[in-house]
Amino acid sequence: MRLPLLIAVLASLALAGAALAAGSAKLSFSPNTAGAGSVATVNATPPDGSKNPSSVALKVVKGLKYDGRAVPGRCSDAQAKQNSCPAGSRAGGGRIDVTATPGGPVTVNVALFLGPKRQPGDLVGLVAIATVQGTGQKGHAFGRVRPIDEGKLGVETRFDNLNDALKPPAGFKVHVDHLKLSLGKHRQVNGKRVDLLKNPKTCDGGWAFRAVVRYPDGTGKTFPGSASCKPGG
């Protein structure tokens, strides 16, 4: 695979947001018991990925807790730019299946790492490193997790400036066929279990979330959803 096609494939990270906003995505937590440490997973199959977002955000229900101590390491900006984050900073990952034109079907493996907080007040910073299966070529994007106060929603995970960082070259198009990405990890700290994600303490039939996509022309889309949950013991 030549470099221009690799760049086009990396744009699939941006188009992942379009997949989420297309309304064909499911957000789930495992386990989905109130108050439990969990792993969050987005599983989506978009009907259309022809428009490249400039930013994507996933806003989730208040009460979801992040604890960065669950991941002992951090991926520095310098390491991220070399597409080589330390194993101790890994917090999740998955894969994105795309169709590149020209190029055909391509599988992109995505690893998610914790990095420095991007702005004051953030909960954690994120680094996504994409690796093209079969060639090993890589690219990266930076994200952030921050607290918000928007009705029932209290935490936002977002990636900005995607149209600049992951812009396909002229003549190339990328369509996301399917994606599955997970985030979550735990470890023992001073003899106690610490979870990167801990579910809200209550379950009222479902945990609200909202996908928000913005485009370079100033337009955007917002789509609400609900993740299933069950009360704690």
Contacts in CASP RR format, 6 or more apart in sequence:
PFRMAT RR
TARGET T0000
AUTHOR 0000-0000-0000
METHOD contacts of the structure
MODEL  1
MRLPLLIAVLASLALAGAALAAGSAKLSFSPNTAGAGSVATVNATPPDGS
KNPSSVALKVVKGLKYDGRAVPGRCSDAQAKQNSCPAGSRAGGGRIDVTA
TPGGPVTVNVALFLGPKRQPGDLVGLVAIATVQGTGQKGHAFGRVRPIDE
GKLGVETRFDNLNDALKPPAGFKVHVDHLKLSLGKHRQVNGKRVDLLKNP
KTCDGGWAFRAVVRYPDGTGKTFPGSASCKPGG
1 9 0 8 1.000
1 103 0 8 1.000
1 106 0 8 1.000
1 132 0 8 1.000
1 135 0 8 1.000
1 137 0 8 1.000
3 137 0 8 1.000
4 169 0 8 1.000
4 172 0 8 1.000
5 100 0 8 1.000
5 102 0 8 1.000
5 103 0 8 1.000
5 106 0 8 1.000
5 172 0 8 1.000
6 132 0 8 1.000
6 135 0 8 1.000
6 137 0 8 1.000
6 139 0 8 1.000
7 166 0 8 1.000
7 167 0 8 1.000
7 168 0 8 1.000
7 169 0 8 1.000
7 172 0 8 1.000
8 100 0 8 1.000
8 168 0 8 1.000
8 169 0 8 1.000
8 172 0 8 1.000
8 173 0 8 1.000
8 174 0 8 1.000
9 98 0 8 1.000
9 100 0 8 1.000
9 106 0 8 1.000
9 108 0 8 1.000
9 130 0 8 1.000
9 132 0 8 1.000
9 174 0 8 1.000
10 108 0 8 1.000
10 130 0 8 1.000
10 139 0 8 1.000
10 141 0 8 1.000
10 166 0 8 1.000
11 52 0 8 1.000
11 162 0 8 1.000
11 166 0 8 1.000
11 167 0 8 1.000
11 168 0 8 1.000
11 174 0 8 1.000
12 96 0 8 1.000
12 98 0 8 1.000
12 108 0 8 1.000
12 130 0 8 1.000
12 174 0 8 1.000
12 176 0 8 1.000
12 179 0 8 1.000
13 96 0 8 1.000
13 108 0 8 1.000
13 110 0 8 1.000
13 128 0 8 1.000
13 130 0 8 1.000
13 141 0 8 1.000
13 159 0 8 1.000
13 162 0 8 1.000
13 166 0 8 1.000
14 52 0 8 1.000
14 53 0 8 1.000
14 56 0 8 1.000
14 141 0 8 1.000
14 159 0 8 1.000
14 162 0 8 1.000
14 163 0 8 1.000
14 166 0 8 1.000
15 46 0 8 1.000
15 49 0 8 1.000
15 52 0 8 1.000
15 53 0 8 1.000
15 98 0 8 1.000
15 174 0 8 1.000
15 175 0 8 1.000
15 176 0 8 1.000
16 44 0 8 1.000
16 56 0 8 1.000
16 96 0 8 1.000
16 176 0 8 1.000
16 179 0 8 1.000
16 181 0 8 1.000
17 53 0 8 1.000
17 56 0 8 1.000
17 211 0 8 1.000
17 213 0 8 1.000
18 46 0 8 1.000
18 48 0 8 1.000
18 49 0 8 1.000
18 51 0 8 1.000
18 52 0 8 1.000
18 53 0 8 1.000
18 56 0 8 1.000
18 176 0 8 1.000
18 213 0 8 1.000
19 25 0 8 1.000
19 44 0 8 1.000
19 45 0 8 1.000
19 46 0 8 1.000
19 49 0 8 1.000
19 176 0 8 1.000
19 179 0 8 1.000
20 42 0 8 1.000
20 44 0 8 1.000
20 56 0 8 1.000
20 58 0 8 1.000
20 211 0 8 1.000
20 213 0 8 1.000
20 223 0 8 1.000
21 56 0 8 1.000
21 211 0 8 1.000
21 212 0 8 1.000
21 213 0 8 1.000
21 221 0 8 1.000
21 222 0 8 1.000
21 223 0 8 1.000
22 44 0 8 1.000
22 46 0 8 1.000
22 47 0 8 1.000
22 48 0 8 1.000
22 49 0 8 1.000
22 223 0 8 1.000
23 44 0 8 1.000
23 211 0 8 1.000
23 223 0 8 1.000
24 44 0 8 1.000
24 45 0 8 1.000
24 46 0 8 1.000
24 47 0 8 1.000
25 42 0 8 1.000
25 43 0 8 1.000
25 44 0 8 1.000
25 211 0 8 1.000
26 42 0 8 1.000
26 43 0 8 1.000
26 44 0 8 1.000
26 227 0 8 1.000
27 40 0 8 1.000
27 41 0 8 1.000
27 42 0 8 1.000
27 58 0 8 1.000
27 60 0 8 1.000
27 209 0 8 1.000
27 225 0 8 1.000
27 227 0 8 1.000
28 40 0 8 1.000
28 41 0 8 1.000
28 43 0 8 1.000
28 227 0 8 1.000
28 228 0 8 1.000
29 38 0 8 1.000
29 39 0 8 1.000
29 40 0 8 1.000
29 41 0 8 1.000
29 197 0 8 1.000
29 199 0 8 1.000
29 207 0 8 1.000
29 227 0 8 1.000
29 229 0 8 1.000
30 38 0 8 1.000
30 39 0 8 1.000
30 41 0 8 1.000
31 37 0 8 1.000
31 38 0 8 1.000
31 199 0 8 1.000
32 38 0 8 1.000
32 199 0 8 1.000
32 227 0 8 1.000
32 228 0 8 1.000
32 229 0 8 1.000
32 230 0 8 1.000
33 199 0 8 1.000
33 203 0 8 1.000
33 229 0 8 1.000
33 230 0 8 1.000
33 231 0 8 1.000
33 232 0 8 1.000
33 233 0 8 1.000
34 199 0 8 1.000
34 200 0 8 1.000
34 201 0 8 1.000
34 202 0 8 1.000
34 203 0 8 1.000
34 229 0 8 1.000
34 230 0 8 1.000
34 231 0 8 1.000
34 232 0 8 1.000
35 198 0 8 1.000
35 199 0 8 1.000
35 200 0 8 1.000
35 201 0 8 1.000
35 232 0 8 1.000
36 198 0 8 1.000
36 199 0 8 1.000
36 232 0 8 1.000
37 186 0 8 1.000
37 195 0 8 1.000
37 197 0 8 1.000
37 198 0 8 1.000
37 199 0 8 1.000
38 184 0 8 1.000
38 195 0 8 1.000
38 197 0 8 1.000
38 198 0 8 1.000
38 199 0 8 1.000
39 182 0 8 1.000
39 183 0 8 1.000
39 184 0 8 1.000
39 185 0 8 1.000
39 197 0 8 1.000
40 60 0 8 1.000
40 182 0 8 1.000
40 183 0 8 1.000
40 184 0 8 1.000
40 197 0 8 1.000
41 180 0 8 1.000
41 181 0 8 1.000
41 182 0 8 1.000
41 183 0 8 1.000
42 58 0 8 1.000
42 179 0 8 1.000
42 180 0 8 1.000
42 181 0 8 1.000
42 182 0 8 1.000
43 179 0 8 1.000
43 180 0 8 1.000
44 176 0 8 1.000
44 178 0 8 1.000
44 179 0 8 1.000
44 180 0 8 1.000
45 177 0 8 1.000
45 178 0 8 1.000
46 176 0 8 1.000
46 177 0 8 1.000
48 175 0 8 1.000
49 175 0 8 1.000
49 176 0 8 1.000
50 173 0 8 1.000
50 175 0 8 1.000
51 215 0 8 1.000
52 162 0 8 1.000
52 163 0 8 1.000
52 166 0 8 1.000
52 167 0 8 1.000
52 168 0 8 1.000
52 215 0 8 1.000
52 216 0 8 1.000
53 162 0 8 1.000
53 163 0 8 1.000
53 213 0 8 1.000
53 214 0 8 1.000
53 215 0 8 1.000
54 160 0 8 1.000
54 161 0 8 1.000
54 162 0 8 1.000
54 163 0 8 1.000
54 164 0 8 1.000
54 214 0 8 1.000
54 215 0 8 1.000
54 216 0 8 1.000
55 158 0 8 1.000
55 159 0 8 1.000
55 160 0 8 1.000
55 161 0 8 1.000
55 162 0 8 1.000
55 213 0 8 1.000
55 214 0 8 1.000
56 158 0 8 1.000
56 159 0 8 1.000
56 162 0 8 1.000
56 211 0 8 1.000
56 212 0 8 1.000
56 213 0 8 1.000
56 214 0 8 1.000
57 156 0 8 1.000
57 157 0 8 1.000
57 158 0 8 1.000
57 159 0 8 1.000
57 211 0 8 1.000
57 212 0 8 1.000
57 213 0 8 1.000
58 156 0 8 1.000
58 157 0 8 1.000
58 158 0 8 1.000
58 209 0 8 1.000
58 210 0 8 1.000
58 211 0 8 1.000
58 212 0 8 1.000
59 148 0 8 1.000
59 150 0 8 1.000
59 153 0 8 1.000
59 154 0 8 1.000
59 155 0 8 1.000
59 156 0 8 1.000
59 209 0 8 1.000
59 210 0 8 1.000
59 211 0 8 1.000
59 212 0 8 1.000
60 153 0 8 1.000
60 154 0 8 1.000
60 155 0 8 1.000
60 156 0 8 1.000
60 157 0 8 1.000
60 207 0 8 1.000
60 208 0 8 1.000
60 209 0 8 1.000
60 227 0 8 1.000
61 152 0 8 1.000
61 153 0 8 1.000
61 154 0 8 1.000
61 155 0 8 1.000
61 200 0 8 1.000
61 207 0 8 1.000
61 208 0 8 1.000
61 209 0 8 1.000
61 227 0 8 1.000
62 151 0 8 1.000
62 152 0 8 1.000
62 153 0 8 1.000
62 154 0 8 1.000
62 155 0 8 1.000
62 200 0 8 1.000
63 154 0 8 1.000
63 155 0 8 1.000
63 200 0 8 1.000
63 201 0 8 1.000
64 154 0 8 1.000
64 155 0 8 1.000
64 197 0 8 1.000
64 198 0 8 1.000
64 199 0 8 1.000
64 200 0 8 1.000
64 207 0 8 1.000
65 195 0 8 1.000
65 197 0 8 1.000
65 198 0 8 1.000
66 123 0 8 1.000
66 124 0 8 1.000
66 145 0 8 1.000
66 155 0 8 1.000
66 196 0 8 1.000
66 197 0 8 1.000
67 194 0 8 1.000
67 195 0 8 1.000
67 196 0 8 1.000
67 198 0 8 1.000
68 114 0 8 1.000
68 123 0 8 1.000
68 124 0 8 1.000
68 194 0 8 1.000
68 196 0 8 1.000
69 189 0 8 1.000
69 194 0 8 1.000
70 91 0 8 1.000
70 184 0 8 1.000
70 185 0 8 1.000
70 186 0 8 1.000
70 187 0 8 1.000
70 189 0 8 1.000
70 194 0 8 1.000
70 195 0 8 1.000
70 196 0 8 1.000
71 88 0 8 1.000
71 89 0 8 1.000
71 90 0 8 1.000
71 91 0 8 1.000
71 114 0 8 1.000
71 185 0 8 1.000
71 187 0 8 1.000
71 196 0 8 1.000
72 88 0 8 1.000
72 89 0 8 1.000
72 187 0 8 1.000
73 86 0 8 1.000
73 88 0 8 1.000
73 89 0 8 1.000
73 114 0 8 1.000
74 89 0 8 1.000
74 114 0 8 1.000
74 115 0 8 1.000
74 116 0 8 1.000
75 85 0 8 1.000
75 86 0 8 1.000
75 89 0 8 1.000
75 113 0 8 1.000
75 114 0 8 1.000
75 115 0 8 1.000
75 127 0 8 1.000
76 115 0 8 1.000
76 116 0 8 1.000
77 116 0 8 1.000
77 142 0 8 1.000
79 85 0 8 1.000
79 86 0 8 1.000
80 113 0 8 1.000
80 115 0 8 1.000
80 127 0 8 1.000
80 129 0 8 1.000
80 140 0 8 1.000
80 142 0 8 1.000
81 140 0 8 1.000
83 129 0 8 1.000
83 131 0 8 1.000
83 138 0 8 1.000
83 139 0 8 1.000
83 140 0 8 1.000
85 111 0 8 1.000
85 113 0 8 1.000
85 127 0 8 1.000
85 129 0 8 1.000
86 113 0 8 1.000
89 113 0 8 1.000
89 114 0 8 1.000
89 115 0 8 1.000
89 127 0 8 1.000
90 111 0 8 1.000
90 112 0 8 1.000
90 113 0 8 1.000
90 185 0 8 1.000
91 112 0 8 1.000
91 113 0 8 1.000
91 114 0 8 1.000
91 126 0 8 1.000
91 183 0 8 1.000
91 184 0 8 1.000
91 185 0 8 1.000
91 196 0 8 1.000
92 111 0 8 1.000
92 112 0 8 1.000
92 113 0 8 1.000
92 181 0 8 1.000
92 182 0 8 1.000
92 183 0 8 1.000
92 184 0 8 1.000
92 185 0 8 1.000
93 110 0 8 1.000
93 111 0 8 1.000
93 112 0 8 1.000
93 181 0 8 1.000
93 182 0 8 1.000
93 183 0 8 1.000
94 109 0 8 1.000
94 110 0 8 1.000
94 111 0 8 1.000
94 112 0 8 1.000
94 180 0 8 1.000
94 181 0 8 1.000
94 182 0 8 1.000
95 107 0 8 1.000
95 108 0 8 1.000
95 109 0 8 1.000
95 110 0 8 1.000
95 133 0 8 1.000
95 179 0 8 1.000
95 180 0 8 1.000
96 107 0 8 1.000
96 108 0 8 1.000
96 110 0 8 1.000
96 130 0 8 1.000
96 176 0 8 1.000
96 178 0 8 1.000
96 179 0 8 1.000
96 181 0 8 1.000
97 105 0 8 1.000
97 106 0 8 1.000
97 107 0 8 1.000
97 108 0 8 1.000
97 176 0 8 1.000
97 177 0 8 1.000
97 178 0 8 1.000
97 179 0 8 1.000
98 105 0 8 1.000
98 106 0 8 1.000
98 107 0 8 1.000
98 108 0 8 1.000
98 174 0 8 1.000
98 175 0 8 1.000
98 176 0 8 1.000
98 177 0 8 1.000
99 105 0 8 1.000
99 106 0 8 1.000
99 174 0 8 1.000
99 175 0 8 1.000
99 177 0 8 1.000
100 106 0 8 1.000
100 172 0 8 1.000
100 173 0 8 1.000
100 174 0 8 1.000
101 172 0 8 1.000
101 173 0 8 1.000
101 174 0 8 1.000
101 175 0 8 1.000
102 172 0 8 1.000
105 177 0 8 1.000
106 132 0 8 1.000
106 133 0 8 1.000
107 132 0 8 1.000
107 133 0 8 1.000
108 130 0 8 1.000
108 131 0 8 1.000
108 132 0 8 1.000
108 133 0 8 1.000
109 130 0 8 1.000
109 131 0 8 1.000
109 133 0 8 1.000
110 128 0 8 1.000
110 129 0 8 1.000
110 130 0 8 1.000
110 131 0 8 1.000
110 181 0 8 1.000
111 128 0 8 1.000
111 129 0 8 1.000
111 131 0 8 1.000
112 126 0 8 1.000
112 127 0 8 1.000
112 128 0 8 1.000
112 181 0 8 1.000
112 183 0 8 1.000
113 126 0 8 1.000
113 127 0 8 1.000
113 128 0 8 1.000
113 129 0 8 1.000
114 124 0 8 1.000
114 125 0 8 1.000
114 126 0 8 1.000
114 127 0 8 1.000
115 124 0 8 1.000
115 125 0 8 1.000
115 126 0 8 1.000
115 127 0 8 1.000
116 125 0 8 1.000
117 123 0 8 1.000
117 124 0 8 1.000
117 125 0 8 1.000
117 144 0 8 1.000
118 125 0 8 1.000
118 142 0 8 1.000
118 143 0 8 1.000
118 144 0 8 1.000
119 144 0 8 1.000
119 146 0 8 1.000
121 146 0 8 1.000
121 147 0 8 1.000
122 144 0 8 1.000
122 145 0 8 1.000
122 146 0 8 1.000
123 145 0 8 1.000
123 146 0 8 1.000
123 147 0 8 1.000
123 155 0 8 1.000
124 144 0 8 1.000
124 145 0 8 1.000
125 142 0 8 1.000
125 143 0 8 1.000
125 144 0 8 1.000
125 145 0 8 1.000
126 142 0 8 1.000
126 143 0 8 1.000
126 144 0 8 1.000
126 145 0 8 1.000
126 157 0 8 1.000
126 159 0 8 1.000
127 140 0 8 1.000
127 141 0 8 1.000
127 142 0 8 1.000
127 143 0 8 1.000
128 140 0 8 1.000
128 141 0 8 1.000
128 142 0 8 1.000
128 143 0 8 1.000
128 159 0 8 1.000
129 138 0 8 1.000
129 139 0 8 1.000
129 140 0 8 1.000
130 138 0 8 1.000
130 139 0 8 1.000
130 140 0 8 1.000
130 141 0 8 1.000
131 137 0 8 1.000
131 138 0 8 1.000
131 139 0 8 1.000
132 138 0 8 1.000
141 159 0 8 1.000
141 162 0 8 1.000
141 165 0 8 1.000
141 166 0 8 1.000
142 159 0 8 1.000
142 165 0 8 1.000
143 157 0 8 1.000
143 158 0 8 1.000
143 159 0 8 1.000
143 160 0 8 1.000
144 157 0 8 1.000
144 158 0 8 1.000
145 155 0 8 1.000
145 156 0 8 1.000
145 157 0 8 1.000
146 155 0 8 1.000
146 156 0 8 1.000
146 158 0 8 1.000
147 154 0 8 1.000
147 155 0 8 1.000
147 156 0 8 1.000
148 154 0 8 1.000
148 155 0 8 1.000
148 156 0 8 1.000
152 208 0 8 1.000
153 208 0 8 1.000
153 209 0 8 1.000
153 210 0 8 1.000
157 183 0 8 1.000
163 215 0 8 1.000
163 216 0 8 1.000
168 174 0 8 1.000
183 196 0 8 1.000
183 197 0 8 1.000
184 195 0 8 1.000
184 196 0 8 1.000
184 197 0 8 1.000
185 195 0 8 1.000
185 196 0 8 1.000
186 193 0 8 1.000
186 194 0 8 1.000
186 195 0 8 1.000
186 196 0 8 1.000
187 193 0 8 1.000
187 194 0 8 1.000
188 194 0 8 1.000
199 207 0 8 1.000
199 229 0 8 1.000
200 207 0 8 1.000
200 229 0 8 1.000
202 231 0 8 1.000
203 229 0 8 1.000
203 230 0 8 1.000
203 231 0 8 1.000
203 232 0 8 1.000
205 226 0 8 1.000
205 228 0 8 1.000
205 229 0 8 1.000
206 226 0 8 1.000
206 227 0 8 1.000
206 228 0 8 1.000
206 229 0 8 1.000
207 226 0 8 1.000
207 227 0 8 1.000
207 228 0 8 1.000
207 229 0 8 1.000
208 224 0 8 1.000
208 225 0 8 1.000
208 226 0 8 1.000
209 224 0 8 1.000
209 225 0 8 1.000
209 226 0 8 1.000
209 227 0 8 1.000
210 222 0 8 1.000
210 223 0 8 1.000
210 224 0 8 1.000
210 225 0 8 1.000
211 221 0 8 1.000
211 222 0 8 1.000
211 223 0 8 1.000
211 225 0 8 1.000
212 220 0 8 1.000
212 221 0 8 1.000
212 222 0 8 1.000
213 220 0 8 1.000
213 221 0 8 1.000
213 222 0 8 1.000
214 220 0 8 1.000
END
